[in-house]
Protein backbone atom coordinates (compact mmCIF):
# COMPACT_ATOMS: atom_id res chain seq x y z
CA UNK A 1 0.00 0.00 0.00
CA UNK A 2 1.41 3.36 -0.97
CA UNK A 3 0.65 6.56 0.88
CA UNK A 4 -1.48 7.84 -1.98
CA UNK A 5 -3.60 4.68 -1.82
CA UNK A 6 -4.63 5.02 1.82
CA UNK A 7 -8.04 6.53 1.11
CA UNK A 8 -8.70 3.97 -1.62
CA UNK A 9 -8.97 1.34 1.13
CA UNK A 10 -12.67 1.98 1.74
CA UNK A 11 -12.96 -0.85 4.29
CA UNK A 12 -10.51 1.14 6.45
CA UNK A 13 -11.33 4.74 5.59
CA UNK A 14 -14.94 4.80 4.42
CA UNK A 15 -15.58 8.12 6.16
CA UNK A 16 -12.61 10.21 4.98
CA UNK A 17 -11.53 11.54 1.61
CA UNK A 18 -8.09 12.80 2.60
CA UNK A 19 -5.69 11.51 5.24
CA UNK A 20 -2.17 12.41 6.30
CA UNK A 21 -0.18 9.39 7.53
CA UNK A 22 2.02 11.61 9.70
CA UNK A 23 -0.66 13.77 11.31
CA UNK A 24 -3.25 10.98 11.51
CA UNK A 25 -1.04 8.09 12.63
CA UNK A 26 -3.23 7.18 15.60
CA UNK A 27 -6.39 7.14 13.50
CA UNK A 28 -4.77 5.07 10.75
CA UNK A 29 -3.22 2.54 13.13
CA UNK A 30 -6.46 2.17 15.07
CA UNK A 31 -8.36 1.42 11.85
CA UNK A 32 -5.72 -1.11 10.77
CA UNK A 33 -5.84 -2.82 14.18
CA UNK A 34 -9.64 -2.98 13.99
CA UNK A 35 -10.36 -3.65 10.31
CA UNK A 36 -7.07 -4.22 8.48
CA UNK A 37 -5.69 -7.28 6.78
CA UNK A 38 -2.16 -8.68 6.75
CA UNK A 39 -1.05 -6.36 3.94
CA UNK A 40 -2.27 -3.35 5.92
CA UNK A 41 -0.36 -4.56 8.96
CA UNK A 42 2.81 -5.08 6.93
CA UNK A 43 2.49 -1.55 5.56
CA UNK A 44 1.99 -0.11 9.07
CA UNK A 45 4.96 -2.05 10.44
CA UNK A 46 7.18 -0.79 7.62
CA UNK A 47 5.91 2.79 7.84
CA UNK A 48 5.47 3.30 11.60
CA UNK A 49 7.42 0.45 13.20
CA UNK A 50 6.26 -2.07 15.80
CA UNK A 51 6.95 0.16 18.81
CA UNK A 52 4.74 2.97 17.46
CA UNK A 53 1.94 0.51 16.70
CA UNK A 54 2.22 -1.01 20.17
CA UNK A 55 2.20 2.46 21.75
CA UNK A 56 -0.98 3.38 19.87
CA UNK A 57 -2.57 0.01 20.64
CA UNK A 58 -2.10 0.66 24.35
CA UNK A 59 -3.66 4.09 23.89
CA UNK A 60 -6.72 3.02 21.85
CA UNK A 61 -7.34 -0.53 23.06
CA UNK A 62 -10.61 0.42 24.77
CA UNK A 63 -11.98 1.49 21.38
CA UNK A 64 -11.38 -1.91 19.75
CA UNK A 65 -13.98 -4.67 19.55
CA UNK A 66 -13.40 -7.72 21.78
CA UNK A 67 -12.12 -9.95 19.00
CA UNK A 68 -9.54 -7.41 17.80
CA UNK A 69 -8.57 -6.51 21.36
CA UNK A 70 -7.91 -10.14 22.29
CA UNK A 71 -5.86 -10.74 19.15
CA UNK A 72 -3.65 -7.67 19.67
CA UNK A 73 -3.24 -8.41 23.38
CA UNK A 74 -1.79 -11.77 22.42
CA UNK A 75 0.31 -10.27 19.63
CA UNK A 76 1.84 -7.62 21.89
CA UNK A 77 1.89 -9.82 25.03
CA UNK A 78 -0.22 -7.27 26.93
N, C-alpha and C positions, 0 to 999 in steps of 0.2 A: 504494500500500500504506500503510495507516495503522498506527500503532504497535500498536494492539490486534489487528491482523490478522497480526502476525509469525508467531505459532505456528500459524496456519491454513495456512501455506505448508509443507505436509508434505514436499515435495521438498527443502526447505532445512533444516527443523527437525523431522525425524522422531523424534528422540530426546529432545526436551524438551517440557515442557508449559507452562512459563512462562519468559519471557526479558525481561531489562531492556536496552533499546537503549543505555543510558548505561553501565551496568556491564559489559555483554557485547559492547561494540563490536567488539573483535578477533574474537570468535567469529562474530558476525553477518557481518562483512565477509569473513572467510575463507570462510564458507559461500556467500556471494553470489559471490565470485570463483571458487569451485569449481563451484557448481551453479546459480547464478542466471541469470535471463533479463534482457532489456533493461529491463523494468519494475523489476526488483529493483535493477539498477544505477542507474537514474534515481532511485529512492527513496534509495539509499545516497548518491549524489552530492548530492541535496538535503538530506539529513539530516546527513551527516557532512562533506561537502565532499571535493574531489578530493585535497587534500594529506593528509588523514587516511587516505583509502583507500590512497594511494600509500605512506604510512608503514607501514601495516599490511601491505600487500603485501610490502614489503621485509623485514618481520619474519617473515612466515609462508610465504614463497615456497617453502621446502623441503618444505612440507606439501602443496603443490598437485600434481596430476597433470601430466604432461608437456604435454599439450594446453593446459590452462589456464595453466600457467606460461609457455609460449611466447606465448600470446595476450597476457597481461598484461605480459610483457616488452616486446612491441612497442607496446602501448598506452601504457605509461609510459616508453618509450625507455630501458629498463634492461637 
